Amino acid sequence: MREPVTAYLGLGANLGDARAAVAQAIQDVAVSAGVALTAQSALYRTAPIASSGPDYINAVVEVHTVLSAPALLQCLHGIEAAAGRARPYRNAPRTLDLDILLFGDSQIASPHLTVPHPRMGQRAFVLVPLAEIAPHRVGAQALQAVSEQAIERIG
């Protein structure tokens, strides 16, 4: 059995009942084999970035997992598929989007997975909820860099 790794996952949705989709995804992550949910942020509303459609509902969760990063990504893709996720084009509006933001201290660069997430430092919808549950992972300069992006805590 692998030693558990602390990972941080970003969750977002902007189609259908996005708030319910993110809440359900958090529950689905929590009951996934090999994954233990250890913290979750509040929900946040943000405008789409490099995308279109309604506002997004976003959150970040912390998990301890014995899964490898590729296996965790496969698990997340299964949750997305069950929620009706389609990938018609890059940055398309979505019923659910789950990303591995951080996986321990790993640096991963593969055709299917890049960790740390390559754009997390440019996104308030990632950094603000991540700072809520893991302030040691987000510096003041990083938060300042995204301070112009509108983000609203909704619960």
C-alpha positions in Angstrom: 0.0 0.0 0.0 1.3 3.5 -0.9 1.9 6.1 1.7 -1.0 8.7 1.6 -0.2 11.9 -0.3 -2.0 15.2 0.3 -3.5 16.5 -2.9 -5.5 19.6 -3.6 -8.3 19.4 -6.2 -10.1 22.3 -8.0 -13.8 21.9 -8.7 -15.9 24.0 -10.9 -19.1 24.1 -13.0 -21.2 26.6 -15.0 -23.9 24.6 -16.7 -27.1 23.3 -15.2 -27.3 23.5 -11.4 -23.7 24.3 -11.0 -23.9 24.7 -7.2 -25.5 21.2 -6.9 -23.0 19.7 -9.3 -20.0 21.0 -7.3 -21.6 19.9 -4.0 -22.3 16.4 -5.5 -18.7 16.2 -6.8 -17.3 16.9 -3.4 -19.4 14.0 -2.0 -18.3 11.8 -4.9 -14.6 12.6 -4.2 -15.2 11.8 -0.5 -16.5 8.3 -1.2 -13.9 7.4 -3.9 -11.8 4.4 -3.2 -8.3 5.3 -2.0 -9.3 8.9 -1.3 -10.1 10.6 2.1 -11.6 14.1 2.0 -9.8 16.1 4.7 -10.9 19.7 4.0 -13.1 21.7 1.7 -13.4 25.4 1.0 -16.5 27.4 0.7 -18.2 27.8 -2.7 -17.3 30.8 -4.8 -18.9 32.4 -7.8 -16.6 33.7 -10.6 -17.0 35.0 -14.1 -15.7 32.7 -16.9 -12.0 33.3 -17.8 -11.1 32.6 -21.5 -14.5 31.0 -21.8 -18.1 31.8 -22.1 -21.4 31.0 -20.5 -22.8 31.7 -17.0 -20.7 32.3 -14.0 -18.8 29.4 -12.5 -19.3 27.9 -9.0 -15.8 26.8 -7.7 -14.3 25.2 -4.7 -11.1 23.5 -3.6 -10.8 20.3 -1.6 -7.9 18.7 0.2 -7.6 14.9 0.1 -5.3 12.3 1.4 -4.9 9.6 -1.2 -3.1 6.3 -1.7 -3.7 6.6 -5.5 -1.0 7.6 -7.9 -1.6 11.0 -9.6 -2.7 9.3 -12.9 -5.1 7.0 -11.0 -6.5 10.0 -9.1 -7.0 11.8 -12.4 -8.8 8.8 -13.8 -11.1 8.8 -10.8 -11.8 12.5 -11.3 -12.6 11.9 -15.0 -15.1 9.2 -14.0 -16.8 11.7 -11.7 -16.9 14.2 -14.5 -18.3 11.7 -16.9 -21.1 10.7 -14.5 -22.0 14.4 -14.2 -22.4 14.6 -18.0 -19.1 16.3 -18.7 -18.5 16.8 -22.5 -15.3 18.2 -23.9 -16.4 19.8 -27.3 -13.5 22.3 -27.3 -10.9 23.9 -25.0 -12.4 26.0 -22.2 -16.0 25.1 -23.2 -18.7 25.7 -20.6 -19.0 22.6 -18.5 -21.3 20.7 -16.2 -18.3 19.8 -14.0 -14.5 20.3 -14.1 -12.2 18.6 -11.7 -8.5 19.3 -11.7 -5.5 18.1 -9.6 -3.9 21.4 -8.5 -1.2 19.9 -6.3 -0.1 16.3 -5.6 2.2 16.4 -2.6 5.3 18.1 -3.7 5.3 16.3 -7.0 6.3 17.9 -10.3 4.5 16.0 -13.1 4.7 16.8 -16.8 3.0 14.2 -19.0 0.7 14.5 -22.0 -2.3 13.9 -19.7 -1.3 15.6 -16.5 0.7 18.6 -15.4 1.2 19.2 -11.6 1.3 21.8 -10.2 -1.7 22.9 -12.4 -0.1 25.2 -15.0 -2.6 28.0 -14.7 -3.4 27.9 -11.0 -1.3 30.9 -10.2 -3.3 33.0 -12.6 -6.7 32.2 -11.2 -8.5 33.7 -8.2 -11.0 30.9 -8.3 -8.2 28.5 -7.5 -6.0 30.6 -5.2 -8.7 32.2 -3.0 -10.4 28.9 -2.0 -6.9 27.1 -1.8 -5.7 29.9 0.6 -8.9 29.3 2.7 -8.0 25.7 3.4 -4.2 25.7 3.0 -2.9 29.2 3.6 0.7 27.8 3.7 0.3 26.9 0.0 -0.6 30.4 -1.2 1.6 33.4 -0.7 0.4 37.0 -0.3 2.0 37.9 -3.6 0.1 35.2 -5.4 -3.2 36.5 -4.0 -2.2 40.0 -4.9 -1.5 39.0 -8.5 -5.2 37.9 -8.9 -6.8 40.5 -6.7 -8.4 42.2 -9.8 -10.4 39.1 -10.6 -14.0 39.2 -9.3 -14.7 36.4 -6.9 -17.7 36.1 -4.5 -17.9 33.7 -1.6 -21.4 32.2 -1.6 -21.3 29.5 1.1 
